[in-house]
Amino acid sequence: MRVITLAGSPRYPSRSTALLSLCQQALEKRGVEVIPWNLHNFHPEDLLYARFDSPALLALKEDLATADGLIIATPVYKASFSGALKTILDLLPERALEHKVVLPLATGGTIAHMLAVDYALKPVLNALKAQEVLHGVFADDAQITNYDRTPELSSVLASRIAESVETFWHALARRHQPLAAAV
């Protein structure tokens, strides 16, 4: 199995990239190949000028085409996900997430932004024809410390992330079951 992680934070390191790293480690322990992507893989001019032929965008599209799933993480700004992440998603073809399982993650300064995953990010992921968009995880900034070194999660958040990775893993595994076994 192959999974892409996509970090939508303009900062690196960040709380959202810390969540992705923890998910990556958990999946790699299960034998999943994880390919990390983040905003810093793209030249800002390519995003600003919507260069559909950007080498980084072409490479991401190629990686997505061969992936079984995507874990996407973003900070929440002004009740929505990162604008730079939105730009990348806008440059992907309409069916870029077809046949993919997607786990959205978000971080924000207050739980007042918790619904940004459901009302801002999920509709875009659905528009890209994701096969299955799982329940996302929102993390309040206070739940993630030392994100720039060795990230530490609150026990509640660590449990929610572990449960979400488990659900993601099972969704990926369902995709690999032969049809006869699934019936």
N, C-alpha and C positions, 0 to 999 in steps of 0.2 A: 504494500500500500504506500501511497505517496500523498503527502499533505504539504500545502503551501501555507506559510504564515505571512501575513501582511500587516506591518505596523504603520499606522496612520498618524503617528505623532511627529511633528517637525523637530522635536527634541530627541536627542539620543545621548545617554540612556534616558528612559522615561518609565513611568509607571505602566503604561500600556505595553511597552516592549518587555518589561519585566514579566508581565503576565504571559506574554507569548513565549518567552524563554522557558518558563516553568511548564507550560503546556508541551512545548517541544521536547523537553527532557522526559516528561511522562510518556509521550508517544514513542520516543526513541527506545525507551525501555521495553516497549511492546513490539519492537522491530519495525516500526513505521519510519519510512524515509521522510524527513522534514526539510523543506527548503525555505529558509527565511528570506523575506523581502521587507524592505522598509523605504520610506520616502527618500532616504539618502542614496538609494540606488539610481535615482532619476536626476537628470540635469534640470534645474528649475526652469530654464528656458523651454525645454521640451514640454513641460507641463503647462507653462504659461501660454505658449503659442500653439498648444494642442497638436503637437507633432506626432501623428499616428505612426510614423515610420521611425520613431526614436528607437535606437538599439535596445535600450532598457525595456521599453514597452513591448517590443517584439519578443524579447527574452521572457518577460513575464507571461505574455500570452502563450508562448510555447510551453512554459512550465505549467500553466493552468490547464492547458489542453491535455496533459498527461497526468494530471493530479486527480485524486479521488475526493479530496476535500480541501477546504480553506478555513483557516482560523484568522479572523480579522480583528484587530484591536485599534481603538482610537480614543483619544481624549475627547471630552465633550466641551465644546466652547459655545456659549450663547444658545444652549438647548439643542445643539446639533453636533454632528461629528465633524472631524477636521476637514476644512476646505480643500487642503492639498490631497487628502485621501479621496474626496469627492471628485477631484480633477482626474485622478488616476482611474477611478471607476467609470467616469464619463468617457474615457478614451478606450475602454475595453469594448469589444464587439457585443452586440445585444445578447448573444447566447454564451457568453464567456464562462458562466457558472453552470451551464447545463450539465446534468448528471453529477453534480457536486453536492456534497454535504457541507454546510457552512455553519460555523460557530462564531457568533459575534461577541466581542468583549468591549467594554467601555470603562473609562475612568473619568472621574469628575470631582470637582471640589465640594459638591453637596449632593445629597440624595434627591434633591429637587430635579436633577437632570437624569434620573434613573430611566425615564420613559423615552429618552432620546434614541435608545437602541430600537425600541418597537416602532416609534413614529417617524424616525428620520433614516436610520441605517437599513432596517429590514426591508422597507419598500424598494430601496435601490438594489439590494441583493436579489429580491424577487424579480425586479425588472431585468436583471441579468440572467434570469431563468434558472436560479439555483434549484436543484431538485428538492432539497430539504434545508430549511433554515431553522436551526435549533433555537431553543430558548437561550437568550444571551445572558451574560453576567455583567452587572454593573458594579464597579468597585469605587467606593468613596476614597478619595486620596488618603485619608487618615488610616485606611486599612492596609496600605502598602508603604513600608518604610525601607530605608537603605536600598532603594531601587537602583541607585547608581553604583552599588557595590554588590553585596549579596542580598537580594531581595528577601524581605520578610513580610509575610501576609498575616493578617489577623486570623485567628482560628476559624472564624465564621467564613471569611473569604476563602481560605485554604480549602475548607470543606466544599464550598460551592464550586470552586475551580476543579477540584478532584472529581466531583460528581459530574460536572459538565464534560470533562475530558473522557470520563467513562461512557457517558451517553454518546459523545462524538465517536468514540472507538466502536461502540456497538452499531451505530448508524453506518459507519464505514464497513464494518464486517458484514452487515446485511447486504450491502451492495455487491459483495464478493461471493455470496452464496449462490450456488447453481439454482436455477428456477425450480427444478424438481425438488430440491431439498427445502426450498422456501414454502412449498405448498403444503 
